[in-house]
Every structure is written in structure tokens, then in C-alpha cells.
């Protein structure tokens, strides 16, 4: 008998605005009433299959499931999975569907989680696919912004660094376009500016946005500053990476012109783009962001498993 295809989340656009807001409300309840959720996923199994290196995302998913009373089975990289023997994504997820109730999947190839979601018999959550999407990081970002700024509208949002390959940037823009009256400042060298399809989405939405190569120019305007690293793994040319990797380094000097209630976010890992001197600044929210990520993954796992 054919079962109905389970709901998966590959892109942030797979969730409606009402669903995203509902997930944030659940995350807030998790924050305030953690004991209520300790056995919500008892006897449920999450499989994390990561074909690309990850620390925070993989551990965040695993911590989320364990905090819900569930269990985890994991493969940390492609070399420790049957992918090293040439097994297809389709075959991998079909097999794992017999072992787990839900799958979190990361892959270096754009679109691989789409294949996984089509072929799996359990829900699949995209944990990052190349330079494409990273929806659960976006959920973490949205919750962090809502908690620190009080709303997801009427904000000036600066996105700085690798805007070409930064999947977290692409997903965040697509999500924030649903909320009204936001303005965007894209801060990047010309080689790493936004890809054309995201630029077209901004224009189609009719929002106010601009591009600059100067972080100093943008700083006084911003309510939110989303820093990103220049991703070595996305470059074909080592010389280009070396030339661009330290283009933007946020330090206390640059923050002198910033608003006192600026929220500084970063998807992590950080390399050089935020000085450690900023860590003690109350505007630095990037470590708090990781907690928000765990809580949003808890909410999403329950949602996809149909657990109230």
C-alpha cells in the first residue's frame, strides 16, 4: 500500500508565514517551559546524514531531538557512509527511511535534498545544500531577530560578506521578504555580490534595497547586521579566496557609529570577519543565535512528525 508522501522542508518557502510564526511561538514556549517537551519525541528516531563537514548544525539537530526525548542515529561525513562506495542519494534515504522517523540532510550539491525529500518515506529537513538553501538556519535567524528587535518588520537589515555563495543569506532574504516595510543594505565586494535570481526577487517584491562595498557607510543605518564568512570551500581559485577573505572585519572601532540596539548575527563558523573583541558587546547575538537554532529545530521536528 502506498503511503502519502510525508511533508519535508527543503527551502524556507516550504513553510507559510503562519507556520513560521507558529514555530517561533512554540520555540518561545520551549524557552519558557522546557520540561513540557522532554518526552514529546519519545521512541522517535532522527537520522542526521551529512555529506559535508558540520559541527553546529549537526549537533544542534541532535541536541534538539535528544531534548525532546528522542534518539539519534548519525553519519558525520560522506567517507563514513555508503556514498563513499557510490550509493545514490535516492537509495540512501530509502534505506534510512526504514531506520528513522525523520532525516536531517546536508549535501554539498545544490538540490540534493530535493531528491532526498522526493524519495524518502519519512520527512526530510534540508540542513544545507551547497550555496543554495539552509532553512533551519533561517528559522534560527528569524527567531533571534524577533526576540532581540521585537518584530520582523520595519527594520533596516545589512547583509555583509559572501552574498554570492552564502546560502544563509539567500534563505534569510527570501524569508524576510514576507514581512512588511523592511529595507536591505547588501555589503559585499563586486565579486561576491548577490546572485541574479535573488536580485530579481528583491526587485519583484518592490522593496527598498541598495548595494555598497563599504561597511562603514552602511553601519549607522542598520538595525540588524548579518555577517558572513567568505567560504573557502565555494571557491575554485585559491588566489581569489586569499584576496577576498579578509575584506570585512567587524571590530569595536567600526561599531562606534552603530545604533546602540543593533543586533549582530552570524551563522557561524566565524573565521576573521568578527573580532573576538566584539563578543562581549551586548549587541553581539551570534552565540545566542545557536540556542535559538536548537529551539527552532525542536519545534520543526515536532511539526513535521505531527506532534502537538
Buried (B, 14 or more C-beta within 10 A) or exposed (E): EEEEEBBBBBBBEBBEEEEBBBBBEBBBBBEEEEEEBEEBBEEBBBBBBBBBBBEBBBBBBBBBBBBBBBBBBBBBBBEEBEBEEEEEBEEBBBBBBEEBBBBBBBBBEEBBBBBBBBBBBBBBBBBBBBBBBBBBBBBBBBBBBBBBBEEBEEBBBBBBBBBBBBBBBBBBBBBBBBBEEBBBBBBBBEEBBBBEEBBEBBEEBEBEBEBBBEBEEBBEBBBBBBBBBBBEEBBEEEEEBEEBBEBBBBEEEBBEEBBEEBBBBBBBEBEEBBBEEBEEBEBBBBEBBBBBBBBBBBBBBBBBBEEE
